[in-house]
Amino acid sequence: HILKTILLGQMLSLFICGTAVTSQYLAEQYQVNTPMLQSFINYFLLLLVYTTILAFRTDGDSLLQILKQRWWKYLFLGLADVEANYTIVKAYQYTTLTSVQLLDCFGIPVLMALSWFILRARYRLIHFIAVAVCLLGVGTMVGADILAGRQDSEGSDVVIGDVLVLLGASLYAISNVSEEYIVKNLSRVEFLGMVGLFGTIISGLQLAIVEHRDIMRIQWNWKIALLFAVFALCMFGLYSFMPVVIKVTSATSVNLGILTADLYSLFFGLFLFYYKFSGLYILSFVIIMVGFVLYCSTPTRTAEPTAVPQLHSTGLDNAGLKLEENDSQTPAVTVQFTREESVVVSTD
C-alpha cells in the first residue's frame, strides 16, 4: 500500500512539473504571462468531459438535480479553486522563489486542521513528525536554490507577495478538503464536472477583466500553441487523476507527496534553463520521501460521531412491540376438562 501511494503521489508530481516547466518556458522564451488563460483552458476541458458526463448520467443525481440541491456550495468551491491557482502564480511577480516555496507549505497545517474538524480525521504523533520531516526537506531544497544562485530577483513588493502565497495555500487547502469529502461521499465525476462548470464561468469572467490585453499581445505560432496544449493536458491529467489518489489515501497525504514536484521541475531545468546542480537537491528529495513514507506507514483514523442517547421510556408503540415479543416467546397453554372435572394442563 505504501509503495502504491508513493507511485501515485509521484505521478501527480510529474503532472505538476509539466505545468511548471511549460509555464516557465512560455514566460522566459516568449514573454507570455497568462495564468488565467491557462487555467481557463483546463476548466473548459473539464467542462467538456465531466460536465457532459453528468448531464447524461442515469445512475445517480443528474446535473439539474445537483444544481438544484448544491449549486451554491460548488460556486464557492469553484471560486476557491480558481483563485488559489491565480494567487500563487501572481505572487511570483512580487516576492521571491524562496518565499513562495516556504510559505506554500502553510497549506499543509491548514489542510490538517480542516481535515480534523470537517472530515473528523484524527492524527497520531508519527503523522506530525512526518510532516515536520517533509518541511525540513523543503527547507533543504530552498537552501540548495540559494546556493545554486536561483535567487536572482528580490521581488517588487515582498509583503504583498507573501500574503498572496498564504492566501493561495489556504484556498488550496479548502479546495482539497472539499475534494476529499465529495470524492469519498458522492463521486469523482460530480466533483470534476461541477468544478469544470463553475471554474469555466469564474475564470472566463476574470480572464476577460484582467488578462484581455496580455492575450492580445501574444505573437501566436505553433511552438506557443504546443506549449499551451502541453500545459492544458498536464493540468487536465492532474485534476482528473488527483481524486483517484485522494480516494485511496487522503488530501494531506497527496499534498505531502507532491512536495517533490519542484525537484522534478529543477531536473528538467538543468537541461532547459541551465540551472546549477547541487547535491542538496538529492538530499532534499530523500528527506521528503522519508517523511512521506512515515506519514503513509500509519493510517489516520476517523472519529466516530457522537451517539444519540436512547430514551429509557419505550413509549406506547415500543411497549406494544415488547408485549408481542413476549407473547411470541411464551409457550402456548392448552386446558382440557375431563368428565371427572379434573383439569389437565399441557404446554406446547
Secondary structure by P-SEA (a helix, b strand, c coil): caaaaaaaaaaaaaaaaaaaaaaaaaaaccccccaaaaaaaaaaaaaacaaaaaaaccccccaaaaaaccaaaaaaaaaaaaaaaaaaaaaaacccaaaaaaaaaaaaaaaaaaaaccccccccaaaaaaaaaaaaaaaaaaaaaaaacccccccccaaaaaaaaaaaaaaaaaaaaaaaaaaacccaaaaaaaaaaaaaaaaaaaaacccaaaaaaccccaaaaaaaaaaaaaaaaaaacaaaaaaaccaaaaaaaacaaaaaaaaaaacccbbbbbaaaaaaaaaaaaaaaaaacbbbbbbccccccccccccaaaaaaaaaaaaaaccbbbbbbccccbbbbbcc
